[in-house]
Amino acid sequence: MSHVSSSGNCLIAFAGAVNGYKKPMCAAQLFGAREVIHESIEVDSDAGFQAIYTSQIAQTRTMLDEPDFVSALAEVRATTVREAVEYELEYG
């Protein structure tokens, strides 16, 4: 697994922690950053991280209405990989 992939997987953990602080908009944006990073290197997370990712996404969705979730995710997904990494460093 590359460092970039590991960074993307760390975002799953960061988003889970942010969910614990009841900040689902930030969590959704971290998920968006993770997706940007993983798509840029054309790698999916390993099976263990995928299960956690799916669980954390579901938890975030329960705290937001669908339009807010989609908007937060799309906001970061519309960025470049560099911007996604910068977001991770600032908020992760």
Biotite code that builds the C-alpha atoms (Angstrom):
import biotite.structure as struc

atoms = struc.array([
    struc.Atom([0.000, 0.000, 0.000], chain_id="A", res_id=1, res_name="MET", atom_name="CA", element="C"),
    struc.Atom([1.388, 3.420, -0.933], chain_id="A", res_id=2, res_name="SER", atom_name="CA", element="C"),
    struc.Atom([1.762, 6.376, 1.395], chain_id="A", res_id=3, res_name="HIS", atom_name="CA", element="C"),
    struc.Atom([-0.976, 8.164, -0.522], chain_id="A", res_id=4, res_name="VAL", atom_name="CA", element="C"),
    struc.Atom([-3.307, 5.204, -0.057], chain_id="A", res_id=5, res_name="SER", atom_name="CA", element="C"),
    struc.Atom([-2.428, 5.068, 3.643], chain_id="A", res_id=6, res_name="SER", atom_name="CA", element="C"),
    struc.Atom([-3.196, 8.763, 3.903], chain_id="A", res_id=7, res_name="SER", atom_name="CA", element="C"),
    struc.Atom([-6.588, 8.183, 2.339], chain_id="A", res_id=8, res_name="GLY", atom_name="CA", element="C"),
    struc.Atom([-7.261, 5.339, 4.757], chain_id="A", res_id=9, res_name="ASN", atom_name="CA", element="C"),
    struc.Atom([-6.305, 7.578, 7.690], chain_id="A", res_id=10, res_name="CYS", atom_name="CA", element="C"),
    struc.Atom([-9.065, 9.928, 6.601], chain_id="A", res_id=11, res_name="LEU", atom_name="CA", element="C"),
    struc.Atom([-11.553, 7.193, 7.401], chain_id="A", res_id=12, res_name="ILE", atom_name="CA", element="C"),
    struc.Atom([-10.309, 7.175, 10.996], chain_id="A", res_id=13, res_name="ALA", atom_name="CA", element="C"),
    struc.Atom([-10.261, 10.983, 11.166], chain_id="A", res_id=14, res_name="PHE", atom_name="CA", element="C"),
    struc.Atom([-13.825, 11.147, 9.879], chain_id="A", res_id=15, res_name="ALA", atom_name="CA", element="C"),
    struc.Atom([-14.904, 8.603, 12.482], chain_id="A", res_id=16, res_name="GLY", atom_name="CA", element="C"),
    struc.Atom([-13.330, 10.707, 15.215], chain_id="A", res_id=17, res_name="ALA", atom_name="CA", element="C"),
    struc.Atom([-15.042, 13.820, 13.861], chain_id="A", res_id=18, res_name="VAL", atom_name="CA", element="C"),
    struc.Atom([-18.348, 11.946, 13.928], chain_id="A", res_id=19, res_name="ASN", atom_name="CA", element="C"),
    struc.Atom([-17.700, 11.345, 17.613], chain_id="A", res_id=20, res_name="GLY", atom_name="CA", element="C"),
    struc.Atom([-17.548, 15.113, 18.090], chain_id="A", res_id=21, res_name="TYR", atom_name="CA", element="C"),
    struc.Atom([-20.891, 15.440, 16.261], chain_id="A", res_id=22, res_name="LYS", atom_name="CA", element="C"),
    struc.Atom([-19.408, 17.294, 13.259], chain_id="A", res_id=23, res_name="LYS", atom_name="CA", element="C"),
    struc.Atom([-20.888, 15.322, 10.370], chain_id="A", res_id=24, res_name="PRO", atom_name="CA", element="C"),
    struc.Atom([-20.317, 18.042, 7.740], chain_id="A", res_id=25, res_name="MET", atom_name="CA", element="C"),
    struc.Atom([-16.580, 17.888, 8.443], chain_id="A", res_id=26, res_name="CYS", atom_name="CA", element="C"),
    struc.Atom([-16.693, 14.080, 8.412], chain_id="A", res_id=27, res_name="ALA", atom_name="CA", element="C"),
    struc.Atom([-18.423, 14.069, 5.022], chain_id="A", res_id=28, res_name="ALA", atom_name="CA", element="C"),
    struc.Atom([-15.769, 16.436, 3.668], chain_id="A", res_id=29, res_name="GLN", atom_name="CA", element="C"),
    struc.Atom([-13.020, 14.156, 4.976], chain_id="A", res_id=30, res_name="LEU", atom_name="CA", element="C"),
    struc.Atom([-14.711, 11.243, 3.190], chain_id="A", res_id=31, res_name="PHE", atom_name="CA", element="C"),
    struc.Atom([-14.743, 13.348, 0.031], chain_id="A", res_id=32, res_name="GLY", atom_name="CA", element="C"),
    struc.Atom([-11.007, 14.028, 0.405], chain_id="A", res_id=33, res_name="ALA", atom_name="CA", element="C"),
    struc.Atom([-10.390, 10.314, 0.874], chain_id="A", res_id=34, res_name="ARG", atom_name="CA", element="C"),
    struc.Atom([-12.295, 9.542, -2.318], chain_id="A", res_id=35, res_name="GLU", atom_name="CA", element="C"),
    struc.Atom([-10.319, 12.139, -4.292], chain_id="A", res_id=36, res_name="VAL", atom_name="CA", element="C"),
    struc.Atom([-7.037, 10.645, -3.087], chain_id="A", res_id=37, res_name="ILE", atom_name="CA", element="C"),
    struc.Atom([-8.015, 7.035, -3.766], chain_id="A", res_id=38, res_name="HIS", atom_name="CA", element="C"),
    struc.Atom([-9.434, 7.816, -7.199], chain_id="A", res_id=39, res_name="GLU", atom_name="CA", element="C"),
    struc.Atom([-6.261, 9.699, -8.157], chain_id="A", res_id=40, res_name="SER", atom_name="CA", element="C"),
    struc.Atom([-4.140, 6.605, -7.582], chain_id="A", res_id=41, res_name="ILE", atom_name="CA", element="C"),
    struc.Atom([-6.845, 4.213, -8.764], chain_id="A", res_id=42, res_name="GLU", atom_name="CA", element="C"),
    struc.Atom([-6.722, 2.160, -5.573], chain_id="A", res_id=43, res_name="VAL", atom_name="CA", element="C"),
    struc.Atom([-9.509, 1.061, -3.284], chain_id="A", res_id=44, res_name="ASP", atom_name="CA", element="C"),
    struc.Atom([-8.942, 0.653, 0.411], chain_id="A", res_id=45, res_name="SER", atom_name="CA", element="C"),
    struc.Atom([-8.302, -2.849, 1.635], chain_id="A", res_id=46, res_name="ASP", atom_name="CA", element="C"),
    struc.Atom([-11.237, -4.953, 2.803], chain_id="A", res_id=47, res_name="ALA", atom_name="CA", element="C"),
    struc.Atom([-10.767, -4.065, 6.486], chain_id="A", res_id=48, res_name="GLY", atom_name="CA", element="C"),
    struc.Atom([-10.796, -0.353, 5.796], chain_id="A", res_id=49, res_name="PHE", atom_name="CA", element="C"),
    struc.Atom([-13.697, -0.704, 3.359], chain_id="A", res_id=50, res_name="GLN", atom_name="CA", element="C"),
    struc.Atom([-15.896, -2.175, 6.095], chain_id="A", res_id=51, res_name="ALA", atom_name="CA", element="C"),
    struc.Atom([-14.977, 0.667, 8.455], chain_id="A", res_id=52, res_name="ILE", atom_name="CA", element="C"),
    struc.Atom([-15.507, 3.209, 5.667], chain_id="A", res_id=53, res_name="TYR", atom_name="CA", element="C"),
    struc.Atom([-18.972, 1.865, 4.917], chain_id="A", res_id=54, res_name="THR", atom_name="CA", element="C"),
    struc.Atom([-19.886, 1.936, 8.610], chain_id="A", res_id=55, res_name="SER", atom_name="CA", element="C"),
    struc.Atom([-18.593, 5.476, 9.120], chain_id="A", res_id=56, res_name="GLN", atom_name="CA", element="C"),
    struc.Atom([-20.355, 6.784, 5.997], chain_id="A", res_id=57, res_name="ILE", atom_name="CA", element="C"),
    struc.Atom([-23.611, 5.284, 7.309], chain_id="A", res_id=58, res_name="ALA", atom_name="CA", element="C"),
    struc.Atom([-23.086, 6.932, 10.696], chain_id="A", res_id=59, res_name="GLN", atom_name="CA", element="C"),
    struc.Atom([-22.420, 10.303, 9.056], chain_id="A", res_id=60, res_name="THR", atom_name="CA", element="C"),
    struc.Atom([-25.538, 9.987, 6.904], chain_id="A", res_id=61, res_name="ARG", atom_name="CA", element="C"),
    struc.Atom([-27.693, 9.458, 9.979], chain_id="A", res_id=62, res_name="THR", atom_name="CA", element="C"),
    struc.Atom([-26.529, 12.822, 11.333], chain_id="A", res_id=63, res_name="MET", atom_name="CA", element="C"),
    struc.Atom([-27.175, 14.819, 8.140], chain_id="A", res_id=64, res_name="LEU", atom_name="CA", element="C"),
    struc.Atom([-30.051, 15.137, 5.765], chain_id="A", res_id=65, res_name="ASP", atom_name="CA", element="C"),
    struc.Atom([-29.240, 13.800, 2.290], chain_id="A", res_id=66, res_name="GLU", atom_name="CA", element="C"),
    struc.Atom([-28.787, 17.190, 0.517], chain_id="A", res_id=67, res_name="PRO", atom_name="CA", element="C"),
    struc.Atom([-26.295, 18.352, 3.175], chain_id="A", res_id=68, res_name="ASP", atom_name="CA", element="C"),
    struc.Atom([-24.375, 15.066, 3.003], chain_id="A", res_id=69, res_name="PHE", atom_name="CA", element="C"),
    struc.Atom([-24.179, 15.159, -0.790], chain_id="A", res_id=70, res_name="VAL", atom_name="CA", element="C"),
    struc.Atom([-23.173, 18.831, -0.756], chain_id="A", res_id=71, res_name="SER", atom_name="CA", element="C"),
    struc.Atom([-20.380, 18.323, 1.798], chain_id="A", res_id=72, res_name="ALA", atom_name="CA", element="C"),
    struc.Atom([-19.018, 15.292, -0.034], chain_id="A", res_id=73, res_name="LEU", atom_name="CA", element="C"),
    struc.Atom([-19.193, 17.013, -3.425], chain_id="A", res_id=74, res_name="ALA", atom_name="CA", element="C"),
    struc.Atom([-17.505, 20.162, -2.136], chain_id="A", res_id=75, res_name="GLU", atom_name="CA", element="C"),
    struc.Atom([-14.233, 18.354, -1.532], chain_id="A", res_id=76, res_name="VAL", atom_name="CA", element="C"),
    struc.Atom([-14.624, 15.857, -4.395], chain_id="A", res_id=77, res_name="ARG", atom_name="CA", element="C"),
    struc.Atom([-14.568, 18.826, -6.765], chain_id="A", res_id=78, res_name="ALA", atom_name="CA", element="C"),
    struc.Atom([-11.035, 19.691, -5.652], chain_id="A", res_id=79, res_name="THR", atom_name="CA", element="C"),
    struc.Atom([-7.660, 18.554, -6.890], chain_id="A", res_id=80, res_name="THR", atom_name="CA", element="C"),
    struc.Atom([-5.661, 15.912, -5.074], chain_id="A", res_id=81, res_name="VAL", atom_name="CA", element="C"),
    struc.Atom([-3.373, 18.641, -3.738], chain_id="A", res_id=82, res_name="ARG", atom_name="CA", element="C"),
    struc.Atom([-6.345, 20.555, -2.336], chain_id="A", res_id=83, res_name="GLU", atom_name="CA", element="C"),
    struc.Atom([-7.751, 17.366, -0.816], chain_id="A", res_id=84, res_name="ALA", atom_name="CA", element="C"),
    struc.Atom([-4.431, 16.665, 0.899], chain_id="A", res_id=85, res_name="VAL", atom_name="CA", element="C"),
    struc.Atom([-4.254, 20.265, 2.107], chain_id="A", res_id=86, res_name="GLU", atom_name="CA", element="C"),
    struc.Atom([-7.773, 19.849, 3.514], chain_id="A", res_id=87, res_name="TYR", atom_name="CA", element="C"),
    struc.Atom([-6.627, 16.684, 5.275], chain_id="A", res_id=88, res_name="GLU", atom_name="CA", element="C"),
    struc.Atom([-3.643, 18.476, 6.799], chain_id="A", res_id=89, res_name="LEU", atom_name="CA", element="C"),
    struc.Atom([-5.760, 21.390, 7.946], chain_id="A", res_id=90, res_name="GLU", atom_name="CA", element="C"),
    struc.Atom([-8.704, 19.458, 9.374], chain_id="A", res_id=91, res_name="TYR", atom_name="CA", element="C"),
    struc.Atom([-7.471, 15.871, 9.706], chain_id="A", res_id=92, res_name="GLY", atom_name="CA", element="C"),
])
